[in-house]
Amino acid sequence: MTSSSEAVKCPFDFSEGLEFDPSLAALMARDSPTRIRLPYGDADAWLVTGFDEVRQVTTDQRFSRAAIIGSDYPRLTPEPIVSPESINVLDPPHSSRLRHLASQAFTKRHVERMRRTIIRLADTLLDGMAAQGPPADLVHHLSDPLPQHTVFDLLGIEQDDWPRMQRYMHQLLSTGPDSRAAAANAKAELRAYFGELVEQRRRSPGTDLISALAAAREGEDVLDDQELAVMALTLTLSGQDTATCQISDICYLLLTRPGLMEHLRNRPETLTDVLNELLRYIPFRKGVGIPRIALEDVELGGARIRAGDFVHVSYLTANRDPGRYPDPDVIDPDRPPVPHMTFGWGGHRCIAVPLAMAELEVAVGRLLERFPGLRLAVAPDEVRWDTETIRRFPLELPVTW
């Protein structure tokens, strides 16, 4: 059994393109969970890397997200990103109730209506890029604005408020040691904003996502105002965060791997499968996210995890587990579909996956349709990457056609 020996310091600050973090790869190569020390928080944590072990931690009720509330838990950002009432830190059965109610806003019918909105927004943005002419920055014209405009539009946020929301989101995701006060203020402002918005929608429902969530019910059970506000905040943050990074990252891979681009042009019907393979491959964030606490002693992968220990899982390493994905470090557009962990797993898998996939399918599909000669306008090693947040994505993607 592995005991709680000296922790490995893990800044998880690697941000070179879409190369896999060598420190994560080294931890992955160990036979069992490892004790790690992150930049913020008052305790060490276990890091779980293998697919099966990550699956166990994310589905075993002996590991609790809710138990971290009120603790200075180990993390990468100065200010904890997550709100105490968020679905991200609830355990079953409370999280199951919220997930069941919220999922009613992401039915096939709702998502198809959302897809029409996404197509309209994407075409408007690509019209602007075409009108400007090459060279153009794909991040500026597509991957940055599309997820923001989509989630703001779907939530019914007034366009005048969009710049303020964007500023708050960036402050909340910053990893700099001087950013804590700004991040705490941003979180408070967003909570207040969505609280007011929920009250408005209760009085005057519309066709937006908040109204749909407000209308969700199971018998007499509905989401209360606070649950609705936090749900809207969570969707705003995760809806932009993941999709913005992933559109940019996917486009970068297609632009630097001509064979992949050619594959999608010749076989557009494989788009969804190829996108899932790219989502599996891409290290979309740095290190780890929200930990759990062991509620009792658990033996896992050769380690004895004690009650009260923090446990982090890495979806990035699980997605590269050779026991689940042959040649995991290779992008294989013909890989048989096998579920990946990019959107999480178990009780905390993202409820908005149908929306996220619709965004990616529309963004990449429309881009390839409308710009058949699309290529990078600079050498790949000249692309600048984000180094200030927990995300991994190019700051600019200069393209020509």
C-alpha positions as CSV (number, residue, x, y, z in Angstrom):
1,M,0.0,0.0,0.0
2,T,1.1,3.6,-0.7
3,S,1.1,5.8,2.3
4,S,1.0,9.6,2.5
5,S,4.7,10.1,1.7
6,E,6.1,13.5,0.8
7,A,3.9,15.2,-1.8
8,V,5.1,16.1,-5.3
9,K,4.9,19.8,-6.0
10,C,2.6,20.3,-9.0
11,P,2.3,23.9,-10.3
12,F,0.6,22.5,-13.4
13,D,1.7,25.6,-15.3
14,F,2.7,24.0,-18.5
15,S,1.2,25.8,-21.5
16,E,3.3,24.9,-24.6
17,G,0.8,24.5,-27.4
18,L,-1.2,21.3,-27.1
19,E,1.7,19.2,-26.0
20,F,0.8,17.0,-23.0
21,D,2.1,18.3,-19.7
22,P,5.3,16.3,-18.9
23,S,4.7,16.5,-15.2
24,L,1.2,15.0,-15.7
25,A,2.7,12.3,-17.9
26,A,5.2,11.4,-15.2
27,L,2.5,11.1,-12.6
28,M,0.5,9.0,-15.0
29,A,3.4,6.6,-15.3
30,R,3.3,5.8,-11.6
31,D,1.5,2.6,-10.6
32,S,-0.8,4.1,-8.0
33,P,-2.3,7.5,-6.9
34,T,0.3,10.0,-5.8
35,R,0.2,12.7,-3.1
36,I,0.5,16.2,-4.8
37,R,0.8,19.8,-3.6
38,L,-0.9,22.4,-5.6
39,P,-0.2,26.2,-5.6
40,Y,-3.2,27.1,-3.4
41,G,-4.9,25.5,-0.5
42,D,-3.8,24.3,2.9
43,A,-3.4,20.6,2.3
44,D,-2.0,18.0,0.0
45,A,-4.2,15.8,-2.2
46,W,-4.2,12.5,-3.9
47,L,-4.0,12.5,-7.7
48,V,-5.8,9.7,-9.5
49,T,-4.9,9.3,-13.1
50,G,-6.1,5.9,-14.6
51,F,-9.4,5.7,-16.4
52,D,-10.9,3.0,-14.2
53,E,-9.7,4.7,-11.0
54,V,-11.1,8.1,-12.1
55,R,-14.4,6.4,-13.0
56,Q,-14.5,4.9,-9.5
57,V,-13.8,8.2,-7.7
58,T,-16.4,10.0,-9.8
59,T,-19.2,7.4,-9.2
60,D,-18.3,6.2,-5.6
61,Q,-20.4,8.0,-3.0
62,R,-17.5,7.5,-0.5
63,F,-15.9,10.5,-2.3
64,S,-17.8,13.7,-1.7
65,R,-17.6,17.0,-3.6
66,A,-20.0,18.7,-1.1
67,A,-17.6,18.0,1.8
68,I,-15.0,20.5,0.4
69,I,-17.3,23.5,1.1
70,G,-15.8,25.7,3.8
71,S,-12.3,24.2,3.4
72,D,-9.3,25.9,1.8
73,Y,-9.1,23.0,-0.6
74,P,-6.1,22.3,-2.9
75,R,-6.5,24.1,-6.2
76,L,-4.8,26.1,-9.1
77,T,-6.6,29.4,-8.7
78,P,-6.2,31.9,-5.7
79,E,-10.0,32.2,-5.3
80,P,-12.1,29.0,-5.5
81,I,-14.0,29.3,-8.8
82,V,-17.0,27.2,-7.8
83,S,-20.0,28.6,-5.8
84,P,-21.0,26.6,-2.6
85,E,-24.5,26.1,-4.0
86,S,-23.4,25.1,-7.5
87,I,-24.4,21.7,-8.9
88,N,-20.7,21.1,-9.3
89,V,-20.3,20.6,-5.5
90,L,-23.4,18.8,-4.7
91,D,-23.6,15.1,-4.0
92,P,-26.4,12.7,-4.9
93,P,-29.3,12.7,-4.2
94,H,-29.3,16.6,-4.2
95,S,-27.3,16.8,-7.4
96,S,-29.4,14.2,-9.0
97,R,-32.5,16.3,-8.4
98,L,-31.0,19.4,-9.9
99,R,-29.5,17.5,-12.8
100,H,-32.9,15.9,-13.6
101,L,-34.7,19.2,-13.5
102,A,-32.0,21.1,-15.5
103,S,-31.7,18.4,-18.1
104,Q,-35.3,19.2,-19.2
105,A,-33.8,22.4,-20.7
106,F,-31.5,20.3,-22.9
107,T,-34.0,17.9,-24.6
108,K,-33.6,17.1,-28.2
109,R,-36.3,19.6,-29.1
110,H,-34.7,22.4,-27.1
111,V,-31.3,21.7,-28.5
112,E,-32.5,21.7,-32.1
113,R,-33.9,25.1,-31.5
114,M,-30.6,26.1,-29.9
115,R,-28.8,24.7,-33.0
116,R,-30.7,27.1,-35.2
117,T,-29.6,30.0,-33.0
118,I,-26.0,28.8,-33.1
119,I,-26.1,28.5,-37.0
120,R,-27.4,32.0,-37.2
121,L,-24.8,33.4,-34.9
122,A,-22.0,31.4,-36.6
123,D,-23.0,32.5,-40.1
124,T,-23.1,36.2,-39.0
125,L,-19.6,35.9,-37.5
126,L,-18.2,34.1,-40.6
127,D,-19.9,36.7,-42.8
128,G,-17.9,39.3,-40.9
129,M,-14.7,37.3,-41.4
130,A,-15.3,36.9,-45.1
131,A,-16.1,40.6,-45.5
132,Q,-12.9,41.6,-43.8
133,G,-10.9,39.2,-46.0
134,P,-7.6,37.4,-45.2
135,P,-5.6,37.3,-43.1
136,A,-8.0,37.1,-40.2
137,D,-7.9,35.9,-36.6
138,L,-10.1,32.9,-36.2
139,V,-10.1,33.4,-32.4
140,H,-11.4,36.9,-32.7
141,H,-13.9,36.1,-35.5
142,L,-15.3,32.7,-34.3
143,S,-14.1,30.8,-31.3
144,D,-14.1,33.6,-28.8
145,P,-17.4,35.3,-29.7
146,L,-19.5,32.3,-30.8
147,P,-19.8,30.5,-27.4
148,Q,-20.2,33.8,-25.6
149,H,-22.8,35.1,-27.9
150,T,-24.6,31.7,-27.8
151,V,-24.8,31.4,-24.1
152,F,-25.7,35.1,-23.6
153,D,-28.3,34.8,-26.3
154,L,-29.8,31.6,-24.9
155,L,-29.9,33.0,-21.4
156,G,-31.6,36.2,-22.6
157,I,-28.8,38.5,-21.4
158,E,-29.0,42.0,-22.9
159,Q,-26.3,42.8,-25.4
160,D,-25.3,45.9,-23.5
161,D,-24.3,43.7,-20.6
162,W,-22.1,41.3,-22.7
163,P,-18.7,43.2,-22.3
164,R,-19.2,43.4,-18.5
165,M,-19.9,39.6,-18.3
166,Q,-16.9,38.8,-20.4
167,R,-14.7,40.9,-18.1
168,Y,-16.1,39.1,-15.0
169,M,-15.5,35.6,-16.6
170,H,-11.8,36.4,-17.3
171,Q,-11.3,37.6,-13.8
172,L,-12.8,34.5,-12.3
173,L,-10.5,32.1,-14.4
174,S,-7.2,33.9,-13.7
175,T,-4.5,32.0,-11.9
176,G,-2.3,35.0,-11.0
177,P,-1.5,35.5,-7.2
178,D,-2.8,39.1,-7.3
179,S,-6.1,38.2,-8.9
180,R,-8.0,36.9,-5.8
181,A,-9.8,40.1,-4.8
182,A,-10.9,40.8,-8.4
183,A,-12.1,37.1,-8.8
184,A,-14.1,37.3,-5.5
185,N,-15.7,40.6,-6.7
186,A,-16.5,39.1,-10.1
187,K,-18.2,36.1,-8.5
188,A,-20.3,38.3,-6.3
189,E,-21.3,40.6,-9.2
190,L,-22.3,37.6,-11.3
191,R,-24.4,36.1,-8.5
192,A,-26.2,39.4,-8.0
193,Y,-26.7,39.8,-11.8
194,F,-28.2,36.4,-12.2
195,G,-30.3,36.8,-9.1
196,E,-32.0,39.8,-10.7
197,L,-32.4,38.1,-14.0
198,V,-34.1,35.1,-12.4
199,E,-36.6,37.4,-10.7
200,Q,-37.4,39.1,-14.0
201,R,-38.0,35.7,-15.8
202,R,-40.3,34.6,-13.0
203,R,-42.4,37.7,-13.6
204,S,-42.2,37.7,-17.3
205,P,-41.1,34.3,-18.9
206,G,-39.7,34.2,-22.4
207,T,-38.2,31.6,-24.8
208,D,-34.7,31.8,-23.2
209,L,-32.9,29.1,-21.2
210,I,-33.5,30.6,-17.8
211,S,-37.3,30.6,-18.5
212,A,-37.0,27.0,-19.6
213,L,-35.2,26.1,-16.4
214,A,-37.8,28.0,-14.4
215,A,-40.5,26.0,-16.0
216,A,-38.8,22.6,-15.4
217,R,-40.7,20.5,-12.8
218,E,-41.0,17.0,-11.5
219,G,-44.4,16.8,-9.8
220,E,-44.4,19.7,-7.4
221,D,-40.6,20.0,-7.4
222,V,-39.1,23.0,-9.2
223,L,-35.8,24.9,-9.0
224,D,-35.9,27.7,-6.5
225,D,-34.5,31.2,-7.3
226,Q,-31.1,30.7,-5.8
227,E,-30.7,27.3,-7.6
228,L,-31.7,28.9,-10.8
229,A,-29.3,31.8,-10.4
230,V,-26.3,29.5,-9.6
231,M,-27.3,27.2,-12.5
232,A,-27.3,30.2,-14.9
233,L,-23.9,31.3,-13.6
234,T,-22.5,27.7,-13.9
235,L,-23.8,27.4,-17.5
236,T,-22.4,30.8,-18.4
237,L,-18.9,30.0,-17.1
238,S,-18.7,26.4,-18.3
239,G,-20.5,27.2,-21.6
240,Q,-18.0,29.7,-22.6
241,D,-14.9,28.3,-21.0
242,T,-15.0,24.9,-22.6
243,A,-16.4,25.7,-26.0
244,T,-14.1,28.8,-26.5
245,C,-11.0,26.7,-25.8
246,Q,-12.2,23.7,-27.7
247,I,-13.1,25.5,-30.9
248,S,-9.7,27.2,-31.0
249,D,-7.8,24.0,-30.1
250,I,-9.7,21.9,-32.6
251,C,-9.1,24.5,-35.4
252,Y,-5.4,24.6,-34.5
253,L,-5.1,20.8,-34.8
254,L,-7.0,20.8,-38.2
255,L,-4.8,23.7,-39.5
256,T,-1.6,22.0,-38.4
257,R,-2.5,18.5,-39.5
258,P,-3.6,18.7,-43.2
259,G,-4.5,15.0,-43.2
260,L,-7.2,15.6,-40.6
261,M,-8.6,18.5,-42.5
262,E,-8.7,16.5,-45.7
263,H,-10.4,13.6,-43.9
264,L,-13.3,15.9,-42.7
265,R,-13.6,17.6,-46.1
266,N,-13.9,14.2,-47.8
267,R,-16.1,12.6,-45.2
268,P,-18.1,15.3,-43.5
269,E,-20.5,12.7,-42.1
270,T,-17.7,11.6,-39.7
271,L,-17.6,15.1,-38.1
272,T,-19.1,14.1,-34.7
273,D,-16.8,11.1,-34.3
274,V,-13.7,13.1,-35.3
275,L,-14.6,15.9,-32.9
276,N,-14.9,13.3,-30.1
277,E,-11.5,11.9,-30.9
278,L,-10.0,15.5,-30.8
279,L,-11.8,16.2,-27.5
280,R,-10.3,13.1,-26.0
281,Y,-6.8,14.1,-27.2
282,I,-6.7,17.8,-26.4
283,P,-5.3,18.8,-23.0
284,F,-8.0,21.5,-22.6
285,R,-7.0,22.7,-19.2
286,K,-4.0,22.7,-16.8
287,G,-3.8,19.9,-14.2
288,V,-7.0,19.4,-12.3
289,G,-10.4,20.9,-11.4
290,I,-12.5,20.5,-8.2
291,P,-11.4,17.8,-5.7
292,R,-13.4,15.5,-3.6
293,I,-12.9,14.4,0.1
294,A,-12.9,10.7,1.1
295,L,-15.6,10.1,3.7
296,E,-14.0,6.9,4.9
297,D,-10.8,4.9,4.3
298,V,-10.7,3.6,0.7
299,E,-8.1,1.4,-1.0
300,L,-7.7,2.5,-4.6
301,G,-5.2,1.5,-7.2
302,G,-2.6,0.3,-4.6
303,A,-3.0,3.4,-2.3
304,R,-4.8,3.6,1.0
305,I,-6.8,6.9,1.0
306,R,-7.7,8.0,4.5
307,A,-11.0,9.5,5.6
308,G,-10.7,13.3,5.2
309,D,-8.1,13.2,2.5
310,F,-8.6,15.4,-0.6
311,V,-8.7,13.5,-3.9
312,H,-8.2,15.1,-7.3
313,V,-8.9,13.2,-10.6
314,S,-7.3,14.0,-13.9
315,Y,-9.7,13.7,-16.9
316,L,-6.7,14.6,-19.1
317,T,-4.7,11.5,-18.1
318,A,-7.8,9.3,-18.1
319,N,-8.3,10.3,-21.7
320,R,-4.8,9.1,-22.5
321,D,-5.0,5.7,-20.6
322,P,-3.5,3.1,-22.9
323,G,-5.6,0.4,-21.3
324,R,-8.7,2.1,-22.7
325,Y,-7.4,3.8,-25.9
326,P,-4.8,2.0,-28.0
327,D,-2.0,4.4,-29.0
328,P,-3.6,7.1,-26.9
329,D,-1.2,9.9,-27.9
330,V,-2.1,9.5,-31.6
331,I,-5.1,11.3,-33.1
332,D,-7.0,8.5,-35.0
333,P,-10.0,9.9,-37.0
334,D,-11.1,6.3,-37.5
335,R,-10.9,5.3,-33.8
336,P,-14.1,3.4,-32.8
337,P,-16.3,5.6,-30.7
338,V,-15.5,5.1,-27.0
339,P,-16.7,7.6,-24.4
340,H,-14.1,10.1,-23.1
341,M,-14.0,12.2,-20.0
342,T,-13.5,15.7,-21.4
343,F,-17.0,16.6,-20.2
344,G,-16.5,14.9,-16.9
345,W,-18.0,11.6,-15.7
346,G,-20.7,10.2,-13.4
347,G,-22.8,12.5,-11.3
348,H,-20.8,15.6,-12.4
349,R,-20.7,15.1,-16.1
350,C,-21.7,18.4,-17.8
351,I,-25.5,18.6,-18.3
352,A,-25.0,20.9,-21.3
353,V,-23.0,18.4,-23.4
354,P,-25.8,18.4,-26.1
355,L,-25.4,22.2,-26.4
356,A,-21.5,22.0,-26.4
357,M,-21.5,19.4,-29.1
358,A,-24.0,21.5,-31.2
359,E,-21.7,24.5,-30.9
360,L,-18.6,22.5,-32.0
361,E,-20.4,20.8,-34.9
362,V,-21.7,24.1,-36.2
363,A,-18.5,26.0,-35.7
364,V,-16.2,23.5,-37.3
365,G,-18.7,22.3,-39.9
366,R,-19.6,25.8,-41.2
367,L,-16.0,27.0,-41.2
368,L,-14.9,24.1,-43.4
369,E,-17.9,24.5,-45.7
370,R,-17.4,28.2,-46.2
371,F,-13.6,28.5,-46.4
372,P,-12.4,25.5,-48.4
373,G,-8.8,26.9,-48.8
374,L,-8.4,27.7,-45.1
375,R,-4.8,27.5,-43.8
376,L,-2.6,29.1,-41.1
377,A,-1.2,32.5,-42.0
378,V,1.8,32.0,-39.7
379,A,4.2,29.2,-38.8
380,P,2.7,26.9,-36.1
381,D,5.5,27.9,-33.6
382,E,4.5,31.6,-34.0
383,V,1.0,31.0,-32.6
384,R,0.7,32.6,-29.1
385,W,-0.9,30.6,-26.3
386,D,-2.8,31.5,-23.1
387,T,-0.5,31.4,-20.0
388,E,-2.6,33.4,-17.5
389,T,-5.6,31.1,-16.8
390,I,-6.2,27.4,-16.1
391,R,-7.2,26.9,-19.7
392,R,-5.1,25.8,-22.7
393,F,-5.9,27.6,-26.0
394,P,-4.3,29.8,-28.6
395,L,-4.8,33.5,-28.1
396,E,-4.8,34.1,-31.8
397,L,-5.2,31.9,-34.9
398,P,-4.2,34.0,-37.9
399,V,-5.6,32.3,-41.0
400,T,-5.9,32.9,-44.7
401,W,-7.8,31.3,-47.6
